Amino acid sequence: MSELATVAIVIAGILGLITTYLMIHTVPEGHIGIYWRGGAMLENFTDPGFNFKFPFITSMIPIQVTIQTDKVTNIICGASGGVSVKFDKIEVVNRLKRDLAWQTIKNYTVHYDKTWIFDKIHHEINQFCSKHTIHEVFIEKFDTLDDDLMDALQQGCKKWAPGIEIISVRITKPVLPKELQKTYLNLELGKAELLLSEEKKKTSEIQSKTESLVREIMARQESDVSKIEDQKKLLLQEAKTNVSKIENEIYYMRMQSKADAEFYKSNLDAQANEKKLTPEYLAWEKLNEIKKKTKIYYGRNMKEIFEENLAFLPHKQG
């Protein structure tokens, strides 16, 4: 093999390696690959990873299909009174839907967000400012401006570019001319003082109501305590009355029992006495009485005296 052939083979190999290197390309994660050939957009797209294309005649641009934030800056608009204000930054969180990405790029190029986000934001802000006074733009309508912008963007995309999904809109406070900044600063300070005064008034009213409520609660508590004390005294008096009644009943029962016992005893004594009052017992008692009252008699008729006493003794009949 001649040297010329060897050089040709080496050159062909190098060209082959270069061609292969130029054919292989990567699509980053969160993107899809859109291809153009000769200025015409091809109908297919590729997913993240290694992919192949014809070098020199086919070009590829990665298109993000995940959530992204577009920042629109330095938006100057004029209010209805002629005063110019500037919005330093408006952020639009959006996403290009993967299944509609190719159609969106086909209709609005890879700069689709310039048409439907950047330019749309400028247009809507100018429309908003021209319809409202500087006071409305800066204070009264500002809190709803982000929702109004989001609705306007969503309506436009839904009708003309359904592949674009608007997720949220964030707006910074507009910048006023220095002369108006002092005016609105004083206005805000006045509002703050007014709010502070109102809050102090509300606090005072709440404190007054609280104190009144506390006094009312204390009065109720004292009234309840007084009622409880009265009930306690009443119950104590009732208890004492019941105790006295019970004691009286016990005393009556005792006296009744004592009277019944005495009556029963007297009955027994009477019955015993009736059984004792026999002629023999009476004679015996008489002799005892005579014995207790022993007297000595002197005289000649002693026999007659004893015979008279013995006459009272009963005699057994024989």
C-alpha positions in Angstrom: 0.0 0.0 0.0 1.4 3.3 -1.0 1.9 6.2 1.4 -0.8 8.2 -0.5 -3.4 5.5 0.3 -2.4 5.4 3.9 -2.8 9.1 4.3 -6.2 8.9 2.6 -7.3 6.2 5.0 -6.2 8.2 8.0 -7.9 11.4 6.7 -11.1 9.4 6.0 -11.0 8.0 9.6 -10.5 11.4 11.1 -13.4 12.8 9.0 -15.5 9.9 10.1 -14.8 10.6 13.7 -15.5 14.3 13.3 -18.7 13.5 11.5 -19.8 11.1 14.2 -19.0 13.6 16.8 -21.0 16.3 15.0 -23.9 13.9 14.6 -24.2 13.1 18.3 -25.8 15.8 20.5 -27.5 15.9 23.9 -30.8 17.3 25.0 -30.7 18.5 28.7 -33.2 17.3 31.3 -36.4 19.4 31.4 -36.1 20.2 27.7 -37.1 18.7 24.3 -35.0 19.0 21.1 -36.6 20.9 18.2 -34.9 20.5 14.8 -34.5 22.7 11.7 -33.2 21.7 8.3 -32.5 24.2 5.7 -34.6 26.8 7.7 -37.6 24.5 7.9 -38.8 23.2 11.2 -38.9 19.4 11.3 -42.0 17.6 12.5 -40.4 15.5 15.2 -38.7 16.4 18.5 -36.5 14.4 20.8 -36.4 13.7 24.6 -33.5 14.4 27.0 -30.3 12.4 26.5 -28.1 11.5 23.5 -29.6 11.9 20.0 -28.4 12.0 16.4 -28.8 14.6 13.6 -27.2 15.3 10.3 -24.2 17.6 10.8 -24.0 20.9 9.0 -27.5 20.7 7.5 -29.7 20.0 10.6 -29.7 22.3 13.7 -31.2 21.6 17.1 -32.5 24.0 19.8 -33.4 22.7 23.3 -36.8 24.1 24.4 -37.6 24.1 28.2 -40.8 22.3 29.1 -40.5 22.7 32.9 -41.7 25.6 35.1 -39.7 28.8 34.4 -39.9 32.4 35.5 -39.9 35.2 33.0 -38.9 38.6 34.4 -40.2 41.7 32.7 -38.3 44.8 33.8 -38.4 48.6 33.6 -42.1 49.0 32.5 -43.0 52.6 32.2 -46.6 53.7 31.9 -48.6 56.9 32.3 -51.6 57.2 34.6 -54.8 58.9 33.5 -53.6 62.2 35.0 -50.5 62.2 33.0 -48.0 61.2 35.7 -45.6 58.5 34.7 -44.8 55.5 37.0 -42.3 52.7 36.5 -42.7 49.0 37.5 -39.2 47.8 38.2 -40.0 44.1 37.8 -42.9 41.8 37.0 -42.3 38.1 37.3 -44.5 35.6 35.4 -44.2 31.9 36.4 -45.2 29.8 33.4 -44.7 26.4 31.7 -44.6 25.2 28.1 -46.8 22.1 27.9 -44.7 19.2 26.4 -47.5 17.8 24.2 -48.2 21.3 22.7 -44.6 22.6 22.6 -43.9 21.8 19.0 -47.1 23.5 17.8 -46.4 26.6 19.9 -42.8 26.8 18.5 -44.2 26.3 15.0 -46.7 29.2 15.4 -44.6 31.7 17.5 -41.0 30.5 17.1 -38.7 29.8 20.1 -39.4 33.3 21.3 -43.0 32.5 22.0 -42.7 34.1 25.5 -41.8 37.5 24.0 -45.2 37.6 22.2 -47.4 36.2 24.9 -45.6 37.2 28.1 -43.2 40.1 27.7 -45.1 42.1 25.1 -48.5 41.2 26.7 -47.3 42.5 30.1 -46.3 45.8 28.6 -49.6 46.1 26.8 -51.7 45.3 29.9 -49.8 47.5 32.2 -50.2 50.5 29.8 -53.9 49.7 29.5 -54.2 49.6 33.3 -52.4 52.8 33.9 -54.2 54.8 31.3 -57.6 53.9 32.8 -56.7 54.7 36.4 -55.4 57.7 38.4 -52.0 57.6 40.1 -53.7 57.0 43.4 -55.6 54.0 42.1 -52.5 52.6 40.4 -50.3 53.1 43.5 -52.7 52.2 46.3 -56.4 51.4 45.6 -56.0 49.0 42.6 -52.5 47.7 43.2 -53.6 44.8 45.4 -55.7 43.3 42.6 -53.3 44.1 39.7 -51.5 40.7 39.8 -54.7 38.8 39.6 -55.9 41.0 36.7 -52.7 40.5 34.8 -52.8 36.8 35.4 -56.4 36.6 34.1 -55.4 38.7 31.0 -52.4 36.4 30.2 -54.4 33.2 30.7 -57.2 34.4 28.5 -54.8 35.3 25.7 -52.9 32.1 25.9 -56.0 30.0 26.2 -57.4 31.5 22.9 -54.2 31.8 20.8 -51.4 29.7 22.5 -52.9 26.9 24.6 -49.5 25.3 25.0 -48.5 28.1 27.4 -49.6 27.7 31.0 -49.6 30.8 33.2 -49.1 29.7 36.9 -48.7 33.0 38.8 -47.8 36.7 38.5 -45.7 38.7 41.0 -45.5 42.5 40.8 -43.2 44.9 42.6 -44.5 48.2 43.9 -44.4 50.9 41.2 -41.8 53.7 41.5 -43.3 57.2 41.7 -41.6 60.6 40.9 -39.8 62.0 43.9 -42.3 64.8 44.4 -45.1 62.3 44.7 -43.1 60.0 46.8 -43.0 62.6 49.6 -46.7 63.2 49.2 -47.6 59.6 49.5 -45.1 59.1 52.3 -46.9 61.8 54.3 -50.2 60.2 53.3 -49.1 56.8 54.5 -47.8 58.3 57.7 -51.2 60.0 58.2 -53.0 56.7 57.5 -50.7 55.0 59.9 -51.4 57.6 62.6 -55.1 57.3 61.9 -55.0 53.5 62.1 -53.0 53.8 65.3 -55.5 56.1 66.8 -58.4 53.8 65.8 -56.5 50.8 67.2 -56.0 52.7 70.5 -59.6 53.6 70.5 -60.6 50.0 69.9 -58.2 48.9 72.5 -59.6 51.3 75.0 -63.2 50.2 74.2 -62.2 46.6 74.5 -60.4 47.3 77.8 -63.5 49.2 79.1 -65.8 46.3 78.0 -63.4 43.9 79.6 -63.4 45.8 82.9 -67.2 46.1 82.8 -67.4 42.4 82.1 -65.0 41.6 85.0 -67.1 43.8 87.3 -70.2 42.1 86.2 -68.7 38.7 86.7 -67.4 39.7 90.1 -70.9 41.0 91.1 -72.4 37.8 89.9 -69.8 35.8 91.8 -70.5 37.9 95.0 -74.3 37.4 94.4 -73.8 33.7 93.9 -71.6 33.5 97.0 -74.3 35.4 99.0 -76.9 33.1 97.7 -74.8 30.1 98.6 -74.2 31.5 102.1 -77.9 32.1 102.6 -78.7 28.6 101.4 -76.0 27.3 103.7 -77.5 29.2 106.7 -81.0 28.0 105.7 -79.8 24.4 105.5 -78.0 24.8 108.8 -81.1 26.2 110.4 -83.2 23.4 108.9 -80.6 20.9 110.2 -80.7 22.5 113.7 -84.5 22.4 113.6 -84.5 18.8 112.5 -81.9 18.0 115.2 -84.1 19.7 117.8 -87.2 17.9 116.5 -85.4 14.6 116.7 -84.1 15.4 120.2 -87.6 16.3 121.3 -88.9 13.0 119.8 -86.1 11.1 121.5 -86.9 12.9 124.8 -90.7 12.2 124.4 -89.9 8.6 123.6 -87.7 8.4 126.7 -90.3 10.0 128.9 -93.0 7.8 127.3 -90.9 4.7 127.9 -90.1 5.9 131.5 -93.8 6.5 132.1 -94.7 3.2 130.6 -92.1 1.5 132.7 -93.3 3.2 135.9 -96.9 2.5 135.0 -95.9 -1.1 134.4 -94.0 -1.3 137.6 -96.8 0.3 139.6 -99.2 -2.3 138.0 -96.8 -5.0 139.0 -96.5 -3.6 142.4 -100.2 -3.3 142.7 -100.6 -6.8 141.5 -98.0 -8.0 143.9 -99.6 -6.1 146.7 -102.9 -7.5 145.9 -101.4 -11.0 146.1 -99.7 -10.0 149.4 -102.9 -8.7 151.1 -103.9 -12.0 152.6 -105.1 -12.4 156.2 -101.9 -14.2 157.2 -99.7 -11.5 155.6 -101.7 -8.7 157.3 -101.3 -10.5 160.6 -97.6 -10.9 160.0 -97.2 -7.2 159.1 -99.1 -6.3 162.2 -96.9 -8.4 164.4 -93.8 -6.7 162.8 -95.2 -3.3 163.5 -95.9 -4.4 167.0 -92.4 -5.7 167.3 -91.0 -2.4 166.0 -93.1 -0.6 168.6 -92.4 -2.8 171.6 -93.9 -1.4 174.7 -93.7 -2.7 178.3 -96.9 -2.8 180.0 -97.3 -3.1 183.7 -100.4 -4.1 185.5 -102.5 -7.0 186.5 -104.5 -7.3 183.2 -101.7 -8.3 180.9 -103.4 -11.4 179.8 -106.5 -9.6 178.6 -104.3 -7.3 176.4 -102.5 -10.2 174.7 -105.7 -12.0 174.2 -107.1 -8.9 172.4 -104.1 -8.7 170.2 -104.2 -12.4 169.4 -107.8 -12.1 168.5 -106.8 -10.5 165.2 -104.8 -13.5 164.2 -106.7 -15.9 162.0 -107.5 -19.3 163.4 -107.4 -22.5 161.4 -110.6 -24.4 161.6 -110.1 -27.8 162.8 
